[in-house]
Amino acid sequence: MPLTLTRDEIAARIPHAGTMCLLDAVSDWGPEHIHCQASSHRDPANPLRSGGRLGVLCGIEYAAQAMAMHGGLQAAAPGEAGQRPKAGFLASVRSVSAQVARLDDSTSDLQVEARRLSGDENLVMYEFSVRDADRLLIEGRAAVVMDAGPLLPPETLP
């Protein structure tokens, strides 16, 4: 669907706040896919950095946030836009293939894509990729539990 969402609109819809909201924009989405951009990999204050570096496996978190955003957009009923989705979690990743060692070496924005392969309203399988302007950085598959609330102790729920 032709829809562009900004970082503030993304932060209002996913459970990642402040600097942990890594995505800058959603440029396209539909029932089976989402395409996002990010520039936070170049930020020296990126909360995922370790030892001054942002390893390529952090690309999985970028993809997970795109999946959370996709789930939130899918779940939003008319009149509920802007509400955060239910607490979810990344249950597993498989077939991860990294083509580089670091994300912070890329000078262009990251292109983060997730494509829904199968699932229902609670458990979804996605394939994902993170690219820069001209190369694939990391790709794989992920299983996501969209509503982890029933699995979490009551004291951890908002």
Secondary structure, DSSP 8 states (H G I E B T S, - for coil): ----EEHHHHHTTSS--GGG----EEEEEETTEEEEEE-GGG-TT-TT-BTTB-BGGGHHHHHHHHHHHHHHHHH--TT-TT------EEEEEEEEEESSSBSTT--S-EEEEEEEEEE-SSEEEEEEEEE-SSSEEEEEEEEEES--GGGS-GGG--
